[in-house]
Amino acid sequence: MRLFVALEIPADVRDNLAAFLGNMRELSQRLEGKPVRWVRTENLHVTLKFIGEVADTKLEGIRGALSTVQVEAPLEIRVAGLGFFPNKKRPDVLWTGINSSASLPALASDIDRVLATQGIPRENRAFVPHLTLARFARPALHENLLSAIEQTAACSFGSFRPREFHLIESHLKPRGSEYTFLASFPSNRRPDARWPS
């Protein structure tokens, strides 16, 4: 089974992302050039840890490890801005940023730590949360599409305060990945924790 750990995106933020992606998809279809692979909005999530392929027998241990995760403060997340990997001159990926309180990287770090006890390799790169919105074929992105994206680069898609994170199984299908939620865990266990006002 192919697993990852992620935060779900609420409907209002997802709707804002869907509207943007719909506009960009419509524009790209009118332009000549390489086709763009736009991510389906129902597949958007904030990945905290990609686990990868594991044997079914490891599932209970992974669930148990994740149930011990604790974060000191509630999460506060804003989805905003647009950018390219590796850069706009040679774009492979269009992404939107995740601006968060310090508790989000702390959550990702604790998830990484507890999963290491189950034989899941630790991350060797810094945690950089983002949402992938599209993948581009080389050699170049059409200049009109690039211009349209840059004109909305400072946009905000909304904020949310997740109260749980999820263990998810990814099923690779011809038309894209399909996800099954296997377990959910509270992202903050402190009863005295207060939400930011």
C-alpha positions, 0 to 999 in steps of 0.5 A: 500500500502507498501511504502519506500523512496530510491535512485536508483542505476545507471546502471554502478554500478548495472552492477558491482554488477550483475557481482559479484552476478552472480559469487557468485551465480554460485559458490553457486550452485556448492556447497553442502549446504543450498541454498542462496537467492541472491537478484535480481540486478534490486531490489537493491536500497539505502533505505532512509526510510521504511514507510511500509503499509499505507492507499491509502488515505495517499499517497498525504500527503506523497508526499506533505511532501517529496516535502518539503525535502531540503539538503544543499549539493549534494550527493556523494556515493561510493558502496564498501566493503562486510560484514555480519549481524550479523557477519561472524561466524553466517551470515544471510545477506551479504551486501555491504557498502554505503560510503557517504558524510554527506549529505546522513544521513542529507537527511535520517533525513529530510525525517524521520522528514517530514514523521512524520508529516504524522503519520509515526513513526520516526526511533529509530535506527541510519541510516546505509546505505547498500545494501543487496546482499544475505540471508543465511539459518542457520546453516552455510555458506559453507566455500568455498563460505565464502572464495570467498566472503572474497577474494573480501571483499575490492572490489569497485562497483563504485560511483555515485551522485544521483540528486533525491530520489523516493517514491516507492511502493513494491508489494510482489510476489511469486518470490520476490518484484516488485517495482513501482515508484510513485514520484521523488523529487530532492535531492538538491534544492539549485541552488548555490550548486556545485558538488564536483570536 
